[in-house]
Amino acid sequence: MTRVSAEFRVGGTVPSIPPTRSKPSASRLLPLKALKGGGALLLVAGLLLSSAALAQKNYGPGVTDTEIKIGQTQPYSGPASTYSTIGKASAAYFAMINERGGIHGRKIDFLSWDDGYNPAKTVEQTRKLVEEKNVLVMFDSVGTPTSLSVQKYLNEKGIPQIFVGSGATRWADPQHFPWTIGWQPAYRTEGAVYGRYVLQTKPDAKIAALYQDDDYGHDYLNGMRDALGDKADKMFVASQTYVPTDPTVDSQMVFLQASGADVFLDISQPRITAMAIRKAYDLGWHPLHIVNSVSTSVEQVLRPAGFDKATGLIAAIYQKDPTYPAWKDDAGLADYLAFMAKYDPDGKPADSLNVYGYSVAQTLVTVLGQCGDDLTRANVMKQATSLDLQLPMLLPGVKIAPTPTDYRVIKAMQLGRFDGTMWVRFGGILSGG
């Protein structure tokens, strides 16, 4: 079995990586024509091969001639466990990389531990991964409050908090937190996209908002207010908060409907979003319903909510939808589907969270490949903030392009409308600067 030390710690069980029957062609790792910049060169030059010495070897903690140890916390249990498929998809991707020879001959030792979406548990698990397991980096740990709980600790110790699984604005603040970088579009940027869309389509709108009362929710609200400008206070007529452990949001939804709002800004996690969609429908409330990009999964959100109830939703999109007919002959989608079938057979290919886990893992592999034999924490951050990639499962025109002074990794997206079966994109690619 391909070695990935994926210590998922889910209810005492360790999900296994499926054995493989044959060694796939190295050329199937990533569609090279889809990669631009240094990543493609490194892949061609031997990312999957045991390379000759590229330079004098310089290793940080968790790195040897045969291994790179990566840490992660994920909500494999608790109120945000819907997100756990991200870690499983990334683990499967690393398993594929290891089977193909690793990164310059080094296998990824991936320790993905459960934190239950509990910041106190995140602190505990992160400290163990850093101080006992000596991981090189913390990678794509999911959650705004959870990642915030360890941001200062990791930065004080000079440990990369890389490609955080959240779009909070604070992940792009190199002046104060040089060791932290996000991956997905910033929530505040996405909120501004929604604000501009409302101004264009419903300039006299009455807006009601449901949001999580932390940086996650506030970033979206602030972004929308940025776009609405001096009209914001007049246009927002009601707001309600929730906490991830709420069993329902029925009372919040009744309050928001009673406000007379004709636009509903729904800033919630997947489980809450599905409940909000159902309740709005059951109340006979049919506003322009905007959901945030973290809750666009057809499998995890819209199917449980009911496709008939979700028809007409608006959201920002930056990844390819595997079910969208326009991609049926797309080489990047073909590679992704083949990967899911072989390495993550229990995962659902149509789930956008699996697309996310696949793509963010590709980004890390490119970064580690670019490090060559200089696998120090400082060089990992240097490479992570100097990328120019068009990944195969991102929309055309949506690139991975952070710089040392601008830690925003993905700055573009496109609006989409759910038509009852899939997200249908409209308008052009929208840039956040």
LINKA-V567257 format. One record per backbone hydrogen bond with DSSP energy under -1.0 kcal/mol. CO is the residue of the C=O (numbers start at 1). NH is the residue of the N-H. Records with the same first field share a line. If there is no record, write none. Layout:
BEGIN
CO->NH / NH
END
This chain:
BEGIN
4->6
5->7
6->8
10->13
13->10
25->28
26->29
31->34
32->35
37->41
38->42
39->43
40->44
41->45
42->47
46->49
47->104
58->375
60->63
62->69
66->107
67->64
68->109
69->136
70->111
71->139
72->113
73->142
74->76 / 115
78->81
80->83
81->84
83->86
84->88
85->89
86->90
87->91
88->92
89->93
90->94
91->95
92->96
93->97
94->98
95->99
96->100
97->102
98->101
103->106
106->103
107->68
109->70
111->72
113->74
115->118
118->122
119->123
120->124
121->125
122->126
123->127
124->128
125->129
126->130
127->131
128->132 / 133
129->135
137->71
138->162
141->165
143->147
144->148
145->149
147->150
150->154
151->155
152->156
153->157
154->159
160->138
161->181
162->140
164->166
165->143
167->187
168->171
169->172
173->177
177->180
179->161
181->164
186->190
187->191
188->192
189->193
190->194
191->195
192->196
193->197
194->198
195->199
196->200
197->201
198->202
202->205
206->262 / 263
207->237 / 238
208->265
209->240
210->267
211->242
212->214
214->218
215->219
216->220
217->221
218->222
219->223
220->224
221->225
222->226
223->227
224->228
225->229
228->231
229->232
231->235
232->236
235->207
238->209
240->211
243->246
249->253
250->254
251->255
252->256
253->257
254->258
257->260
262->288
263->208
264->290
265->210
266->268 / 292
269->273
270->274
271->275
272->276
273->277
274->278
275->279
276->280
277->281
278->282
279->283
280->285
281->284
288->264
289->314
290->266
292->295
293->296
297->301 / 302
298->303
301->305
302->306
306->310
307->311
310->313
313->418
314->291
315->416
317->414
318->395
321->324
324->327
325->328
327->330
330->334
331->335
332->336
333->337
334->338
335->339
336->340
337->341
338->342
339->343
340->344
344->347
348->351
351->354 / 355
352->356
353->357
354->358
355->359
356->360
357->361
358->362
359->363
360->364
361->365
362->366
363->367
364->368
365->369
366->370
367->371
369->372
371->374
373->58 / 375
374->376
375->60
376->380
377->381
378->382
379->383
380->384
381->385
383->386
389->400
391->394
393->320
395->398
400->389
406->403
409->401
411->432
413->430
414->317
415->426
416->315
417->424
418->312
422->419
424->417
430->413
END
